[in-house]
Structures are given as structure tokens and as C-alpha cells.
Amino acid sequence: MKPTKFLTTIVSAGALWALSATVTLADTTIEFIQWWEPEMPAGSLRAIIDDFETANPGIKVKLVSGPYSATHDQIVAGAATGTLSDVVGLDGAWVNGLAKQGAIAEMDSLMDGAKYDRSQIADIVKVDGNSMMFPLASFVYPVFVNLDLAKEAGVDKMPANRSEFAEAAKKMTKADKNQYGWVLPLSMQTPNGIQNDVMSWVWASGASMLKDGKPDLENEAVIGTLDYIKSLQDAASSRPAFSPRRSRTRSRSSSMAASA
């Protein structure tokens, strides 16, 4: 992902932040909670906000920034107490729960009222047919490879498809040494591993676990992925049962919504 594209996307989506405010108020401050500022180069997000404020006189944006986990807790607390920020940076996994709580606003009426050009937005996430969230950026779901073990097993190139991946995993497996060609890092403590480490196989194939904004977990792509993962387990190419969860990588989507 090119940084310039990321920044442009935020700026274009940012034009919507103040749709309701620009209709009724000459001067206002919008509070924007997110975890992106600490993860971006110093001053990058603030510079984008400064450009937005210059283009929209009378509108100020107050950034509420913190680590990912702390931001999640703060959003959940704000949703429960009615003190959520005006604009909310979301992990895609949070949107359905917040929408059902009525904590985030549907944005169709805001876009219609401001005659906002929806073509400026790459995608819109909907819940029950209502526009609730704009995806801003996506990060990769990486597979980390122990190159020494791969070389030792005679795997001299990275797999290009599932068949090659299964073959490489089989070659690298030595169960008697507790060595497996693939480890699926799932944990009961962090069940979102199913989303990040299983569904990423579906997304990498260009498919989805959703249809018309609702779960579609019995489609061919999802079932095929689960069957494939089971085949790795059956072939003893994957470590049995659950393994400790790895530290979280940049393997999530970043999205934005307006609080209700």
C-alpha cells in the first residue's frame, strides 16, 4: 500500500467527518478517537488534520490517541455511557456490536443531506442496509517462514498456491521433534484469531465471509478454506490443538465511523 494513497483516502473520507456540523454550526470542535496517530510517523496524522481544518474554516478536530487495546476499551466504555467521541476509528470486528448498540450513526442521511459523492469512498460497510463505516486502510496478513527449517527440508521457494503450501508444510514437519510445517496461532483468550488467521485464507482468495452485509459462513470459499485447514491437520503438517497466540501484527483493517 502506497502511503500517499492512504493519506489521500483519509483526507477524502475526512470531508464527511463534519457533514452534520457544517450544516448547523459555524464553529465547532470534533473529537476523533483512534489508535493510528501513535502508529504513524510522528506528526503525520496531525498534518492531515491541519490540512482538513485549513480547507474547512471554523471546524477543529481534537485527536484522542492511544494504543490499540486502550482505544478499544475506551470506545466500548464510551458506547456504554453515551460519551463516545464524535468520530471513531474502528477495527472492522467492532462495527456490528456498536451498530446494534446504537452507538454509531448511520451515515446515509448525512451523505444525502450534504450531497456527498459516494464515489470518493472505496467501500462502505453496511449493517442491515445502513451505511455505518468507511474502510480507510488495510494491512497485510503475513505468513512468517523459518528459512533455515525450509532450506533444511528442501523447500527452496515460497509456495504460490495451497497445494504447494501443503507440500512445503509436509516436508518441514518433524513431529518427533515437535516441529511442524505450519502453526495456527489460536487461543481461547483471543478468539479473534479465527478472523485474522483463518479468514485471511478466504480473503487472500478474493472471497468473503459476508453477503449483503451479513455473515455468510456456509459459502463455498469459507467451507473450502476450513476443509483445507483440516487437511493440514489430518496430514499432521500442523501443530495439534491450540498454540499460544503470537503478538499482534499489523493485520487488521482500519475504518472510521461517526458516533450517534
N, C-alpha and C positions, 0 to 999 in steps of 0.2 A: 504494500500500500504506500503510495507516494504521500509524504507529509503535506504537500501543497493541496492535494485533493481532500485530505482530512480537514485541513483548516478551512478550505472553501466550503465544504459541506456544513461545518459548524456555523460559519457565517451566514450561509443561505438559510439554514434552519433557524438560526438565531433571529431572523427577521420576524418569525412568528412568536417569539417569546412575549412580545409586548402587544400582541394584537388587541387584546381586551383593554389594556391600559391606554393605548393610543386613541382608542375610540372615546374614552370618557375623561381622561386626565391629561393635563398639560405637563405636569411634573410628577414623577413617581419613581420609586425605587423597587426593583425586582430582586428578590433573593433567590439565588441559584445554588442549590446544593449538589455536589458531585465529588468524585474522588480523582478526577482527571488532572487537576492542577498539580498535585504532588508527583504524578507520574510523568508529566510532560516536562520538557526543558524549562528551566526557570524563566518565568515571565511570559511564556508563550500564550497561555490561555488568557492572562490579563491583557495582553496586547490585542487579542481578538475582541475581547470585551470593550477595550478602549476604542477600537475601530467602529464597533457597533454603536457605542454611545455617541461618537462623533457624527455618525450617519443618522442618529435619532435623538436630536437635542431634547432635553427635558426628561430623558429616561436614563436612569442609573441602574447598574447591575452590581449587587453585592454578592461576592463569591463566598460560599460556605464550603470550605475544602477540608478533607481529611482522608485517612486511609480507607481502603475499600471496605473492610469489615466494620469499621466505626461508622462509615457513611450509611451502610445498610441498616445498622442498629438505630441510627438517628432517624432514618426515613420511616422505619417501622414504628418507632415511638411517636414521631410527628403525625403519622397517619392515624394512630390510635387516639391521639389527644387533640387533633384538629389544628396542629401547629406546624404542619408541613410547609416547606418553602414554596415559593410561587412556581419555580421551575425546578424539575427534579431530574438528575442524571440517574438512569436506571440500568441495572443488569436486566437483560431480556427475561430472565427467570422470575423477576419480581412483578411484572406488569399485570398478570391476571389477578393475583391476590389483591393488589392495590386498586385495580379497577372494580373488583367485586365489593371492596370496602367503600367505594365511592370517594376514595382519597385523591384520585387523579381525574382530571376533567376530560370529557370527550371534546375533540378539537374541530369537529366538522363545522359546527355553528360559528366558531371563531374564524376559521378559514373562509367560510362563505361570507361572513359579515365584513371581512377585510378584503374580499376578492383576491385572496391569496392564490398564487399559481402553484397548484399541486405538482406540476411537472418539475419544479425545482427540487423536489424531495425524491430520493432514490427509492424509498419504500415507506409504507405506512403500516404499522402494526394495529390491527383492529381486534376488538373484543366485542362479541355479539353484534357485529356490524358497525360499531362505532370506532372512529379513529382515536387511538389512545396514546400512541407513542411513535416517535420518529427515530429509526436507527441512524446513528451518526457514523459509527466506525465498527469494523470487525477485526479481530485479531486472529492469528493462526492457532490451530490446534496441532502442536508439534509432536512428532514421534522421535524420542531420543534413542540413539543407537550406540551401543558399546562397540566401537570399531575394532578393538582388539579381539573381542569374542567373535565378531563377524569374520574377521580375517582368519582366525584360528579354525573356524568352521568351514572355510572355503567360500564365504559369501563376499564376493568382490565388487558387487554393485548394489545399489539400493533398489528394492522391489518397485516395480512400476504398476503392479496390479495386485489384486487379492491372492491370486494363485501363486504369484512369485513371493508374496509376503508369507503365505503359509509354508511354502517350501523353505524359505530362509529361516523362519522360526523353528521348523523341524530340525534343520541342520544345526542350529545354535543351542538346541536343548540337550542338556545332560542332567537328567532328573536325579541321578545318583549323587551329583554334586550340588543339588538344589539350584541348578542353572537352567533357566527357561528362555526360550526364544522371544517370548512376549509376556509382559506383566501388565495386567489390567488393574490399575490402582483404584479400587473401590473401597469404600469404608462406610460403615453404618453411621459414623459420626458426621460425615459429609456426603449425603446421598446425591448431591448434585453431580457426583462423578458419573452417574448414568447419563446425564445430559452432556457433560463435557467430554467423556472418554468413550462412550458408546455411540451416542447420536452423531458425534463428529464423523463417524464412518458413513452415516447416512448423508450428511451434508456434503462430504467430500465427493459423493457420487452424484451430486446435483439434485438430490431428493429432499423431502421434508417430512417432519413428523406432524405437520399441521395441514388442515384443509379448510379453507374458508374461515381461518382464524381459530379453528377448534382442533383439539387433539385427533390425530388420525394414526393411531399406533398399530393398526392392523393392515396397513397398506403393504404392497409387495416389497418396497425398498426397506422398510423397518423390519419386517419379518425376515427378509433375506439377510439383513445385517446380523440379526440375532442368531439365525441359523449358522452364519459364517463364524461368529464368535464361539458358538457352541462346538463347531467342528474343530476349532483350535484347541478347545478344552478337551474334547474327546480324543484328539490326537496327542494329548499330553504335551503340546507345544506351548501351553500357557500355564502359569503357576496355579495350582489348585486353590479353590476357595478365594477368600478375600486377602488382599495385601494392604499394608499401610498406605495411606493416602500421601502422595507426594505434595510438596509445597506447591501452591497455586502459581501457575504461569499466566502469562497474558493470553488466556484462552477464553475470552468472553466477548460478548458484544457490548458496545456502549450505545445507550439510547437516551432519549430525552422525552419528558412528558411535563404537562402543566398540572399543578395541583388543583383540586376542585375548590 
